Amino acid sequence: MFRHIHTTEELKKAFHKAVKEAHPDHGGTAEQFKAVKKAYDEAAERIAREEANAGKHKHADGTAKTAEEILEEQKEFAVVLEKVLNLDGLQIEVCGSWLWITGNTYEWKSQLKEAGMKFANKKKAWYWHAGEWVRRYKKHFTLEEIRDMHGSNVLQGNAVPRLTA
């Protein structure tokens, strides 16, 4: 299912699309959902080894992450996504390696906290990121600037309107 995918970012995008289609709450079956999860786990392991060998992922101190560390982050991402995917009225986005949630989040506050998400007050959005994160810039970026820098893949909800020049 994910054989043609060779990066963590591509895998996350493909997984989100596949899990949404296969999820029982969205017309799929439990068997389809389990098959997608199994295929994701296999692809995540393969990609983690490839990316670790290529030295693509680094810790905050600049040292390379191991394949096991990369794989663990991918598994955490899948778990968090499964917990928030079926919450109504939310816009779920992947920006780089971060998960951002906006929309009608107030009623889901406890479920979002339980999933391990944190609230960014200035951005008025919930976020999640696996592993460690170290601020590299003094500037505080808006969510729109983050989308522009890292791209945005909307998984659920309405796409953010864009103005083009």
C-alpha positions as CSV (number, residue, x, y, z in Angstrom):
1,M,0.0,0.0,0.0
2,F,2.8,2.5,0.9
3,R,5.6,0.9,-1.2
4,H,6.0,3.9,-3.4
5,I,6.6,6.3,-0.5
6,H,10.2,7.1,0.6
7,T,10.0,9.9,3.2
8,T,8.3,10.4,6.6
9,E,6.4,13.4,5.3
10,E,5.0,11.6,2.3
11,L,4.1,8.6,4.5
12,K,2.2,10.8,7.0
13,K,0.1,12.4,4.2
14,A,-0.7,9.1,2.6
15,F,-1.5,7.5,5.9
16,H,-3.9,10.3,6.8
17,K,-5.8,9.9,3.5
18,A,-5.9,6.1,3.8
19,V,-6.9,6.0,7.5
20,K,-9.7,8.4,6.9
21,E,-11.1,6.3,4.1
22,A,-10.7,3.0,6.0
23,H,-12.0,4.2,9.4
24,P,-15.3,2.6,10.4
25,D,-16.8,6.0,11.3
26,H,-16.2,7.1,7.7
27,G,-17.6,4.2,5.8
28,G,-14.7,1.7,6.1
29,T,-14.5,-1.5,8.1
30,A,-12.5,-2.5,11.1
31,E,-10.5,-5.0,8.8
32,Q,-9.7,-2.2,6.3
33,F,-8.5,0.0,9.1
34,K,-6.3,-2.7,10.6
35,A,-4.8,-3.4,7.2
36,V,-4.0,0.3,6.7
37,K,-2.4,0.4,10.2
38,K,-0.3,-2.7,9.5
39,A,0.9,-1.4,6.1
40,Y,1.7,1.9,7.8
41,D,3.8,0.2,10.5
42,E,5.7,-1.8,7.9
43,A,6.4,1.3,5.7
44,A,7.3,3.4,8.8
45,E,9.9,0.9,9.8
46,R,11.4,0.7,6.3
47,I,11.5,4.5,6.0
48,A,12.9,5.0,9.5
49,R,15.8,2.8,8.6
50,E,16.3,4.5,5.2
51,E,16.2,8.0,6.7
52,A,18.4,7.1,9.7
53,N,21.0,5.7,7.3
54,A,20.8,8.9,5.2
55,G,21.2,11.0,8.4
56,K,18.0,13.1,7.6
57,H,16.7,13.4,11.2
58,K,18.7,15.0,13.9
59,H,18.4,15.7,17.6
60,A,18.5,19.3,18.9
61,D,22.2,18.9,19.5
62,G,22.9,18.0,15.9
63,T,23.5,14.2,16.5
64,A,21.6,11.8,14.2
65,K,18.5,10.0,15.4
66,T,18.5,6.2,15.2
67,A,16.0,4.3,13.1
68,E,14.3,3.2,16.4
69,E,13.8,6.9,17.5
70,I,12.4,7.9,14.1
71,L,10.1,4.9,14.1
72,E,8.9,5.6,17.6
73,E,8.0,9.2,16.6
74,Q,6.1,7.9,13.6
75,K,4.1,5.5,15.8
76,E,3.3,8.3,18.3
77,F,2.1,10.5,15.4
78,A,-0.3,7.7,14.2
79,V,-1.6,7.2,17.8
80,V,-2.3,10.9,18.2
81,L,-4.0,11.2,14.8
82,E,-6.3,8.2,15.6
83,K,-7.4,9.9,18.8
84,V,-8.4,13.2,17.1
85,L,-9.5,12.1,13.7
86,N,-13.2,11.6,14.6
87,L,-13.8,14.8,16.6
88,D,-16.4,16.8,14.7
89,G,-15.9,20.5,13.8
90,L,-12.1,20.4,13.7
91,Q,-9.6,21.3,11.0
92,I,-6.7,18.9,11.2
93,E,-3.5,19.9,9.4
94,V,0.0,18.5,9.0
95,C,2.6,21.3,8.7
96,G,6.0,19.8,8.4
97,S,6.2,17.3,11.2
98,W,3.7,19.1,13.3
99,L,0.0,18.4,13.7
100,W,-2.2,21.5,14.1
101,I,-5.9,21.6,15.0
102,T,-8.2,24.6,14.7
103,G,-11.9,25.1,14.4
104,N,-14.5,24.4,17.1
105,T,-12.0,23.0,19.6
106,Y,-13.5,24.1,22.9
107,E,-15.9,21.2,23.2
108,W,-13.1,18.8,22.6
109,K,-10.6,20.4,25.0
110,S,-10.3,17.4,27.3
111,Q,-9.9,14.8,24.4
112,L,-7.2,17.0,22.8
113,K,-5.3,17.2,26.1
114,E,-5.7,13.5,26.6
115,A,-4.2,12.9,23.1
116,G,-1.1,14.8,24.2
117,M,-1.8,18.0,22.3
118,K,-1.0,21.5,23.7
119,F,-2.7,24.8,23.0
120,A,-0.8,27.7,21.4
121,N,-2.6,30.7,22.8
122,K,-1.3,33.3,20.3
123,K,-2.1,31.0,17.3
124,K,-5.5,30.0,18.8
125,A,-4.7,26.4,17.8
126,W,-3.8,23.1,19.3
127,Y,-0.5,21.4,18.2
128,W,1.4,18.2,18.6
129,H,5.0,17.4,17.7
130,A,6.9,14.1,18.4
131,G,10.2,14.2,20.2
132,E,12.2,17.2,21.3
133,W,11.9,20.7,19.8
134,V,14.3,23.6,20.3
135,R,13.5,27.1,19.2
136,R,16.0,28.1,16.6
137,Y,14.7,31.6,15.9
138,K,13.8,34.5,18.2
139,K,10.8,35.4,16.0
140,H,7.4,33.9,16.9
141,F,5.8,32.7,13.6
142,T,2.1,32.9,12.9
143,L,0.3,29.8,11.8
144,E,0.0,31.2,8.3
145,E,3.8,31.7,8.2
146,I,4.4,28.2,9.4
147,R,2.1,26.9,6.6
148,D,4.0,28.9,4.1
149,M,7.4,27.6,5.3
150,H,6.6,23.9,5.8
151,G,3.5,23.4,3.6
152,S,0.1,22.4,4.9
153,N,-1.9,19.2,4.3
154,V,-5.5,19.5,5.5
155,L,-6.7,16.1,6.7
156,Q,-10.1,17.1,8.0
157,G,-12.1,20.3,7.9
158,N,-12.1,23.1,5.4
159,A,-8.9,24.1,3.6
160,V,-7.4,27.5,4.7
161,P,-8.2,30.0,1.9
162,R,-5.0,31.3,0.2
163,L,-4.4,34.5,-1.7
164,T,-2.1,34.1,-4.7
165,A,-0.2,36.9,-6.3
